Every structure is written in C-alpha cells, then in structure tokens.
Amino acid sequence: MKKRMTYKGAGVDIDAGNKFVELIRPLVRKTFRPEVITDIGGFGGLFSFPTEKFKNPVLVSSTDGVGTKLKVAFMVGKHDTVGIDLVAMCVNDIVVQGAEPLFLLDYLAMGKLSLEVSTKIVAGVARGCLEAGCALIGGETAEMPTFYKKGEYDLAGFAVGVVERDKMIDGSSISVGDKLIGMASSGLHSNGYSLARKVLFETMSLKPKDRVEGLRRTVGEEMLQPTRIYVKAILNLIRDFPIRGIAHITGGGITDNLPRIIPQGCMAVIRKRSWSIPPIFELIQEGGRVPEKEMFRTFNNGIGMILAVPPKEADEILKRLNGLNEKAYLIGEIVPAKEEEGPIQYQ
C-alpha cells in the first residue's frame, strides 16, 4: 500500500503559517494609518486614498530587498533589524521624489517556517514602518522546502507613496551655485555587503563577535546597524524649504547615485574631507586594500542622502536638520560642467 502524502510531509506547514499570521497581527496593526480599511490575512491590502488632501496627486512606488546583508544576520543569529533595512530601502527611494510613503507590503521566503525568526523579522518591518509613517498592509510568507538552506531566508518589499505633481522633486531645477548637503548614514546601510563580507570575513579572517580597535561594537553588530530612515526629516524640510534635488546614496555610492539628479550643463564638486568617514569604511578600505575610487562607488562612506539646495537656504537647512537629530554636512556645490570631467569631481 502506497504511503499517503501530505503538504506538511513535503515540508510546508499550513497550520504554522496560520499561527504566524496571528502572532504578527498586533505588530502589523500598530502601523495602520487612518486610511487602512483592511486587516492582515485577506487576499489584498485595502487603503483608502486620501483624495481630499491632494489636487493633482502622483503615486510613487519602489521595490527593494536587503541583499547579502542577510548573510550577516544568519551568521550572527540576529533577525530583528533586517526588517528596518527593508523598509528603509523602499521608503528612502520614495521620499527623494518629495513623496510621502503611504503603505508597504513585504515578502518573506524561507525553507522551513520558524515562528520565532519570522516574528522577529516582521517586528522589524513594523518598526521601520512606524518610523517612516507608512502602514504595513499586507505581504506574503512563503515556505519553500529545499529551495533555501536551513536557517536562511530572503526578504523583499514594495512601497507606495504620493506627492502633488507640482511638488515633485526630480533635480530638474538644480542650477550652478546650489549647495550640496550630506545627511549622515548609520553605517554600511544595505549596500556593498558582498565586498564588505569578503574583506572582513575572508581576507581579514574576522569573526562576527570580534572587536576591532576603532569600532564601538563587534564586527557583526557594526554590520547589522539598521539603515537610516530619512522620511520624516526630509518631509519636514520639504514643508518649509525649497529642496531642488535629493539623491539616496545606495548601491553605486555617491559616484553613481548623485549624477541621477544632476541636469545637463552642471556637475557636482564633492569635498571628501567635509565629513568624518565612519571607522567601518576605513577598516574595509585598509583591510582589503580597496582603492578610494572603488569605495566611493560601492559604499555610502558615511553619507546616506545628498540634498541640492539654494545657497541662501543652506545654513538654515543645516540648522533644521541638526534640530531634528540628523547629522548633516555641507559637502559640496554645483558648478558648470567641464567636458574633460565627469558628473562628479572629488576634491
């Protein structure tokens, strides 16, 4: 007689999935905005668009993941902050357009559902949403036996925001003379981890629990510092100041991201010594003999956002940011383009 087969026997536990939904329900509900008209567990998240607040609204969307930073979370066994990274990577890309993030959906996939690990991950997502002011209105948890190694998972997200058409920020109004303000990062954020892990764990033979002179935390703790969420600070600035362009410094560093907002006829001058580069970047550069050019194209090097602002507003914007507990620096300016130079000149 043939053995009876079940989905659970094949590695997928539907009952555990249902229990997981009940565990995270109170965490998710805390993120709900007044516009949310659904609960988790439905086929789709429902969000009532606030039409009364907008005359000519434009929806802004973004999708992203956490990348190989997850490998460090697996090594350390710490899963409560990668959800913050996920939210940050999505909503920071939205706010640079001048948009307010409205809601986010997440996707979590693993070989075998661990209620403890999964709940910690979603708790981090919920914390990130609260920090960004957006609602976590749904998502998907996929149990995929044999697809992921034991203890490993992947995490991705999708967010939607809104901005008035005449208040969109795209860099088109940037002009010669504008100042560049850099907002400090919290560390590596969620980019460059393939190189960072290779240098720190392979070339330097460090372990996550190791302490290195100059770092305030262990190597693992330093690498797992959550990506900074800049939403509330930038929305505060937009309300009172003319911000002409904003670049989120993610994969590609300053070198590849800042040119995305610089119009033709202009170039950026960046003064490398105008801010303090955090020790983790210096450790990677020295430990892997990474060229400076490569550092600026792979990592944020301590700058998570760059704002292009009118010169007469720069000092007041810096004061406002400091008042909002954001470290910010005047790191450069916009000058006329030179044929022999690229879009950025480092000095």
N, C-alpha and C positions, 0 to 999 in steps of 0.2 A: 504494500500500500504506500502510495506516494505521500511524503510529508506535506502537510498543509502549510502554505506560505502566507505570511502577513507583512504589511508595510513595516511594522515595528521590527519584525525579524530581519528585514532588509536594511535596517539601520535608521529608519525615520519614525520618531515617536510623536504622534499627533497629540496625545494627552499632555506630554511635556510642553509642546508648543502652546496649547491652550492655557496651561498653568502659567507659562511665561507671560502671556498677554495679561492675565490677571495680576501678576506681580508688578508689571510696569505701568499698569493703568493709572495709579495715583501719581507716579512720576510724570507721566505724559500730561495728565490733566492740569498740573501746575503751570504748564507752558501756554495753556489756552488763552487766546485773546478773545475779546467780546465777539469778534466776527466768526469764531468757530461754532459750527452748528452740528457737530457730529461727535461721536466718541470713537475710541480706537476699537478695532475689531470688525469694522464694516468693510465693504468692498472698495470704498474710496473715501478720502477725507473731504469733508464739506466745509467751505469757507465762504462766507457772505461778503462779497466785495463792497468796501465802504464807498459807494458811489457819491454820497453826499459830500465827501471830503475833497473830491477831485473834479476838475473841469475837463481836462484832456489827459487822462491817465495813460501811461505806458507801462506795461508789465516787463520786468527784467528777471531773467531766470539764470540759474547757474547750477552746474552739477560737478561734483568732485569726489575725491576719496582721500584717504590718509597716507596711501603709498607704503613704502617699505619701513616707515616708522613703526608700523605694526610689528615688524620683526623684533624690534627692541622691546615692545610690550610683551611679546611672547617670552623673550629671554628673561625679563625681569619678573614676569608674572603680575604685572600691574595693568589693569584694564579700565580704570575709572576716569581716565583723562583723554583717551583717544577719541571719545565722542565729542569732546570740546573741540579737538582738532578738526573733526569732520564739519561741524557747524561753522567754525571759523573760515575754513577754506571755501565754503559756499557763500556765506553772507558777506565776507570781505570783498568778494568779487562783485557782489550786488551793490554794496554801498558806494563803491568807487564811481558808479554811474549817477550818484546822487539819490539813489532809491532806498526806500525803507523796506527791509525784509519783512514779509508777511507770514510765510509758513515754510516748513521744511518737511520732507519725507526722507526716511533713512532705509538703507538696505543692508542687512547683516546676514552673511552666509558662513556656515561652518560645517565641518564634517559631522559632528555629533553635538546636539544642543546641550550646552551646560547652562543651567538656570542661573548659577552664581555668576559666571563670567558674563553672560548675556545681559543680566540685570545691571551689572556694573557698567557695561558699555552704554546701555540706553540711559542710565542715570547721568552719564557724562554728556550724552547728546542733549538731554533735558536741561542740564546746567548751562550748556552752550546756548541753547535756545532762549533761556531766561535772560542770559547776559546780552543776547542780541535783540531781545524784544520780539522774537518771532515764535509762532506756535508750531509744535511738533504734532501734525495732524494725521500722521499715518506712516506706514512703512511696510517692510517685508522682512521676515526672518526665515531664511531658507536652510534647512538641514540637508546636507548633501554628502552622504557617506561615500567614502573612497575618493572624493574629489579634493578634499583638504586634508593635510596631515593632522594627526592628533594634536589638539591644543591650538590649532591655527584657524584663522578666520579672515574674512575680508569685509570692509566697511565702506559704503558709498552713500552719497546723499544728493538730494535735489531740492533747491530752494527757489522761491518766487518772491519778488518784491515789486514795488510800484513807485513811480515818480511822475510828476507833472511834466508834460512834454517840454514846456518852456523852461524847466528847471533841470533838465538832463545835463550831466557833466560828461563831456567827451574829449576835452582837451583842445577843441577847435578854436577857442578864444584865447589860448595861450599866446603870449607875444614876447618879443625881446624886452628884457628888463625884469620879467617876472622872477620872483624868488622861489626857491625850492626848499621846502620844509620836510625833514625826515622825522617820522614817528618811530620811536624805538620798538624793536621786536622783543619778544620774551626769550629769544634764543634761536634755535635752528628752525622753529616752526614746523612745517611738514614737507620740507623740500631738501634735496641733496643727500638723503639718507643712504643711498647706495654707495656713494663716495665716503660719507662720514663713517658708516659701519666698516667699510673696507680698511680705512685708515686706522680707526681706533681699535677695532677688534682683530684685524688680521695683521696689518703692518706693525702696529704698536703692541699687539698681543694683550690689550687691556681687557678686563672683565667688567661687566656692568656694576659690580659692587666696589670696584677700585676707586680710590680717591687720588686725585692728581693735584699737585700744587697749582694754585690759581683758581681752581673750581671750588665753589661753595658747597657743592653737592657731589654725590657719587657720579660716575660717568653715566650710568643708566638713568639716574634721576635728572641729570642735566639734559640728556637726550629726549626725555619724555616730558619736558616742560611744555604745557599746552600752548598751542598757537594763540596769539593775542587776538581778541575780537575787538575791532575798532569801530563798530557800528554806532554806538551811542555817542562817542566823542565826535565822529565825523558828522553825524546828523545835527549835533549841537552847533558845530561850526557852520554848516550849510545854512542854518536858520538865520545867522547873523552876519556872515561874511561872504564875499564873492570868491568862491573857490573855482579856479579855471580848469584844473585837471587833477586827477588822482590816479596814481599807479600803485597797485598791490604788488609788492615785491615777493613773488613766489618762485616757482621753478624758472630758471633763467636769470635769477638775480636782478640787480639794478640794470645790468648791461642789456638784457633782453626785454625787460618789462617797462622801463621808463620810456623808451622810444615809441611804445604803442600809443602814447598820448601826445607826443611832440609833433606839431604841424610842420609842413614843409617850410623851408626858409629859416628854421630855428634849429638850435642844438642845445644840449644841456652841458654845463660845466659842473662837475661834482668835486668838491674838496674833500679828499679822503680823510684828512685829519680833523675834520669839523665835528666828529663824534667819536666816542670810545667804542672800539670793536670789542665785543664780549670775549672773554678768555676761551670759550669753547671753539670759536672760529680760529683763534691763534693756535690752539692745540692741534687742530686738524691741519692747518696750513704747515706748521712746523713738522708734525709727525709724519705727514705724507709728502712733504716737500712739494706742496701744491702751489703752482705759480699764482701770483696775485691776480692775474687776469682771469684764471680759472675760478678763483674764489669769488670774484665779483660776478661771474656768470653762472655759478652753481648755487651759492648761498645768499641769504639776505645780508649777512655781515653786520647785523645789529639794527637794520632799518627795515621795518615791515611795511610802511606806507610812505609814499612821497606825494606831497601836495604842491601844486603850482599855484601861486597866489600873487596878487598885485603887490608891488614892492611897498606901497604905503600901508598895506594891511599886515605885513609880515610880523612886525613886533607884537601887535595886538593878538594875532592868531597864536603866536608862541605863548603869550601870557595865558590865553584861554586854555590852551592845551595843558600847560603846567597846572592850571587850576583844576583841571579835570583828571589830575594824576597821570597824565601821559608825558613821558619824557620826549621832548621834541628838540630838534636842532635845525639851525639854518645851514643847509649843506651845499648850497649852490645857487645857480641862477640860469636863466635862459639867455642865450646870446645869438647873434646872427650865425647861420650855418656857414661852414667853410668846406669847399669842395674836397680838400685833401683830408678832412677829418670825418669821422663817423658821426652818428647822432649824439654820442656822449664823449666828452673829454674829461678824463680823470686828472686831477692836479694834486 
